[in-house]
Amino acid sequence: MLNPALPAGELHRHLDGNIRPATIWALARKHGIALDATSEQDLFNKVLIKDRTSDLMAFIAKLEYGVSVLADPEACYQIALENVADAASEQLDFIELRFSPYFMSRAFNLPLDAVVEAVCAGVEAGRKQYGVEVALLGILSRTFGVPACETELNSLLTQADALLGLDLAGDEARYPAPLFKQLFTRARDAGWQVTVHAGEAAGPESVWQAIHELGASRIGHGVAAVDDPALMTYLAEHQIGIESCPTSNFQTGSMTDTVNHPLKTFLDYGIAVTLNTDDPGISDITLADEYRVASEVIGLSQAQLDTVQRNTLKQSFLPESTKKRLLNQYGNPSDQ
């Protein structure tokens, strides 16, 4: 379980995948948006995944409920603020939130720059109000193609100082990393760090491409890395972290048997693996739930869970000064 003597945090949570069903319902009523639901409870049942979906893209389709009600920048601000509030309610000390302005803008053709500005403002307001340290990351949604991602990157760069990193997410199988190499070069030139969804809906080659083509220092999901021992050795030697999301991996079909999730194998190789919720707004989980799954289903010991928890702060894109301050608050200055 989460160790209360260590800083608690998460690195892989989609802000636009953590929209409260109650907020979806309220925004739909406010803006007169028709939903495929007859009541708030009916919407709740439709939004949440109770078992699993057929594949990654079916999982992503569930996220459409939330973004379908983002009718103005104020709605984007609201969900950003609520994401930080949710982290505070889970008693997290720090969190990295990532978002795709293109994905959030589509339903009402919102100006991307306005979406980015609203999200940054909402996160900053939440940080001040709730005292949670937040690293905000942008996402390029590969599903919509390279030109859309270039437009998306341009919008994210309008708030370059408010963001710490860039991610590539979406249809991994059809849109491989090399297509986006030039865009990630621009991101690194802006001083951003890089994490990439890879090895979730494609094989180990996708992880290699994320590292060598895009400069990823962390890998989102990465379950397919277990099929390539050389890759796992490389990840461990170069301290390239894996943002593991066991519940999400089961729900997307990336893993059919959570008992055999490669999380334990990654730890055995010395890979800096972390535990994360991915899209808790549709998975209906908290970070504590994910640690419980790792303990009770996958079989990690408390010592291994502590390693995972320490990895999370070490792998974070937060400034080193912030990491040291969090460690000092818990009396663990030597962990960094």
Summary of the structure (lengths in Angstrom):
residues: 336
radius of gyration: 18.5
end to end distance: 21.0
largest distance: 54.3
contacts: 1221
relative contact order: 0.15
helix: 56%
strand: 13%
